[in-house]
Amino acid sequence: MKNIEEKILMADEEIRQLQNKRKKLISQQKQEERKKRDKRIYEKGAVFESIFTESKNLTKDEFYQLIISLIRKEEANLKILKIIESREEIETQNTEKEDEETKIEE
């Protein structure tokens, strides 16, 4: 009976360790996602400031007002979708080209 109780305790400890490992991995994943997001935001902000150099002196609210006045949201979203579709078409063409080249080599 004692042997079974020890196995149960060992199993409980293993479960606890795996739960801690899971929490750590989730935390690590979130941190990596935050870093990617931050990098993306910094890069895009830098591009904007390099084009509109005077925008460096704007407050957050003023910057937001400027962006709203420069674009029409629906038009911008349509343009974004077109850019993404174009990129996907190019990637599909490249994949097809690579597949054809692989077949030729075989």
C-alpha positions in Angstrom: 0.0 0.0 0.0 2.9 2.4 0.8 4.4 1.8 -2.6 1.2 3.0 -4.3 1.0 6.1 -2.1 4.6 6.9 -3.0 3.7 6.6 -6.7 0.7 8.8 -6.3 2.9 11.5 -4.6 5.5 11.2 -7.3 2.8 11.5 -10.0 1.4 14.6 -8.2 4.8 16.2 -8.1 5.3 15.4 -11.8 2.0 17.0 -12.6 2.9 20.1 -10.6 6.3 20.4 -12.4 4.6 20.0 -15.8 2.1 22.7 -14.9 4.9 25.0 -13.9 6.7 24.2 -17.1 3.5 25.0 -19.1 3.1 28.3 -17.3 6.7 29.2 -18.0 6.4 28.3 -21.7 3.2 30.3 -22.1 4.9 33.3 -20.4 7.8 32.9 -22.8 5.5 32.8 -25.8 3.7 36.0 -24.7 7.0 37.7 -24.2 8.2 36.8 -27.7 4.9 38.0 -29.2 5.2 41.3 -27.3 8.8 41.8 -28.6 7.6 41.2 -32.2 4.7 43.6 -31.7 7.0 46.3 -30.2 9.5 45.9 -33.0 6.7 46.2 -35.6 5.3 49.4 -33.9 8.8 51.0 -33.6 9.7 50.3 -37.2 6.4 51.7 -38.5 6.6 54.7 -36.3 10.1 55.4 -37.4 9.1 55.2 -41.1 6.3 57.7 -40.4 8.6 60.1 -38.6 11.2 59.8 -41.4 8.5 60.9 -43.9 6.8 63.5 -41.7 9.7 64.9 -39.7 7.6 67.6 -38.0 5.4 64.9 -36.5 8.0 64.3 -33.8 6.6 67.3 -31.9 3.0 66.1 -31.9 1.3 64.7 -28.8 -0.4 61.3 -29.0 -3.8 62.9 -29.5 -2.5 65.3 -32.2 -0.8 62.4 -33.9 -4.0 60.4 -33.9 -5.9 63.4 -35.3 -3.3 63.8 -38.1 -3.6 60.1 -39.1 -7.4 60.3 -39.1 -7.3 63.4 -41.3 -4.8 61.9 -43.8 -6.6 58.7 -44.5 -10.1 57.3 -45.0 -10.2 54.1 -43.0 -12.2 52.1 -45.5 -9.9 53.1 -48.4 -6.8 52.3 -46.3 -8.2 48.9 -45.3 -9.0 48.1 -48.9 -5.4 49.1 -50.0 -4.0 47.0 -47.2 -6.0 44.0 -48.4 -4.9 44.5 -52.0 -1.2 44.7 -50.9 -1.6 41.4 -48.9 -3.4 39.7 -51.8 -0.6 40.8 -54.1 2.0 39.5 -51.7 0.2 36.1 -51.4 -0.1 35.8 -55.2 3.7 36.4 -55.6 4.4 33.8 -52.9 2.1 31.3 -54.6 3.8 32.0 -57.9 7.2 31.5 -56.3 6.1 28.3 -54.7 4.8 27.0 -58.0 8.0 27.9 -59.7 10.1 26.1 -57.1 7.8 23.0 -57.5 8.4 23.1 -61.2 12.1 23.4 -60.8 12.1 20.5 -58.3 10.2 18.3 -60.8 12.6 19.2 -63.6 15.6 18.2 -61.4 14.0 14.9 -60.7 
